[in-house]
Amino acid sequence: MTKNPFLNALAAVFYVSLVSSAMFYGPKFEHRLAETNFGVLIPIVMLSLFVFSAATMGFIFFYQPLRLYFDGEKERAVGLFLKTLASFGVITAIILITVFLI
């Protein structure tokens, strides 16, 4: 990840968009899979996706701040994390407002 909070936030939005698109368009292939019994595989895949998503978002938000923190730049680390979080929040708010205005 970068030390640019806006780019980190955009990476998080891109990842969320990618996973959301897969979840949205996935059911369109349901007719091909309707005859297949996946049993316990569906909960395993969903839990694995959740764990992978948590790890990915953790990496995006925490990698550079933790490096800065352990390099002794504690204030800069906190600032980068908060700026990344704020940037992600602003981008999310813009998307949410856009969705409700359309």
C-alpha positions as MATLAB code, in Angstrom:
seq = 'MTKNPFLNALAAVFYVSLVSSAMFYGPKFEHRLAETNFGVLIPIVMLSLFVFSAATMGFIFFYQPLRLYFDGEKERAVGLFLKTLASFGVITAIILITVFLI';
ca = [
       0.000    0.000    0.000;
       0.991    3.592   -0.366;
       1.437    6.470    2.017;
      -1.299    8.301    0.121;
      -4.542    7.895    2.097;
      -6.728    8.693   -0.907;
      -5.129    5.935   -3.023;
      -5.518    3.492   -0.130;
      -9.196    4.429    0.157;
      -9.647    3.979   -3.592;
      -8.053    0.520   -3.340;
     -10.556   -0.375   -0.617;
     -13.470    0.925   -2.723;
     -12.195   -1.038   -5.721;
     -11.991   -4.249   -3.670;
     -15.469   -3.738   -2.184;
     -16.844   -3.017   -5.675;
     -15.239   -6.162   -7.045;
     -16.680   -8.412   -4.329;
     -20.089   -6.709   -4.501;
     -20.231   -7.120   -8.266;
     -19.438  -10.812   -7.942;
     -22.207  -11.191   -5.354;
     -24.671   -9.219   -7.496;
     -23.984  -10.944  -10.804;
     -23.374  -14.392   -9.330;
     -27.053  -15.345   -9.069;
     -27.452  -14.801  -12.827;
     -25.590  -18.082  -13.244;
     -27.933  -19.836  -10.812;
     -29.820  -21.708  -13.521;
     -26.597  -23.506  -14.466;
     -25.952  -24.524  -10.880;
     -29.522  -25.297   -9.802;
     -29.114  -29.044  -10.224;
     -25.860  -29.180   -8.256;
     -25.973  -29.856   -4.512;
     -23.080  -28.002   -2.899;
     -24.062  -28.873    0.675;
     -21.513  -27.562    3.141;
     -19.360  -25.902    0.456;
     -21.470  -22.725    0.320;
     -20.936  -21.818    4.010;
     -17.227  -22.660    3.653;
     -16.892  -20.374    0.639;
     -18.820  -17.548    2.318;
     -16.751  -17.744    5.507;
     -13.553  -17.927    3.468;
     -14.607  -14.832    1.516;
     -15.326  -13.018    4.786;
     -11.910  -13.911    6.222;
     -10.157  -12.986    2.973;
     -12.020   -9.672    2.862;
     -11.117   -8.845    6.462;
      -7.455   -9.615    5.757;
      -7.468   -7.575    2.538;
      -9.117   -4.542    4.125;
      -6.810   -4.859    7.138;
      -3.814   -4.814    4.814;
      -5.137   -1.794    2.910;
      -5.864    0.202    6.069;
      -3.089   -0.919    8.433;
       0.042   -1.936    6.493;
       1.661    1.470    6.027;
       0.492    2.904    9.378;
       1.994   -0.083   11.209;
       5.269    0.305    9.312;
       5.390    3.984   10.244;
       4.467    3.185   13.848;
       7.236    0.622   14.250;
       9.697    2.990   12.574;
       9.020    5.434   15.408;
       6.728    7.790   13.494;
       3.687    7.275   15.728;
       1.916   10.572   14.978;
       2.361   10.135   11.248;
       1.080    6.553   11.511;
      -2.093    7.615   13.299;
      -2.559   10.477   10.844;
      -2.236    8.196    7.824;
      -4.714    5.710    9.258;
      -7.263    8.409   10.109;
      -6.860   10.115    6.737;
      -7.318    6.791    4.941;
     -10.399    6.039    7.025;
     -11.801    9.532    6.411;
     -11.132    9.281    2.664;
     -12.890    5.921    2.543;
     -15.816    7.396    4.481;
     -16.105   10.381    2.128;
     -15.968    8.172   -0.974;
     -18.579    5.850    0.562;
     -20.810    8.826    1.428;
     -20.530   10.180   -2.125;
     -21.522    6.785   -3.534;
     -24.414    6.503   -1.079;
     -25.688   10.014   -1.873;
     -25.371    9.318   -5.599;
     -27.384    6.117   -5.255;
     -30.200    7.877   -3.398;
     -30.305   10.810   -5.823;
     -30.632    8.616   -8.904;
];
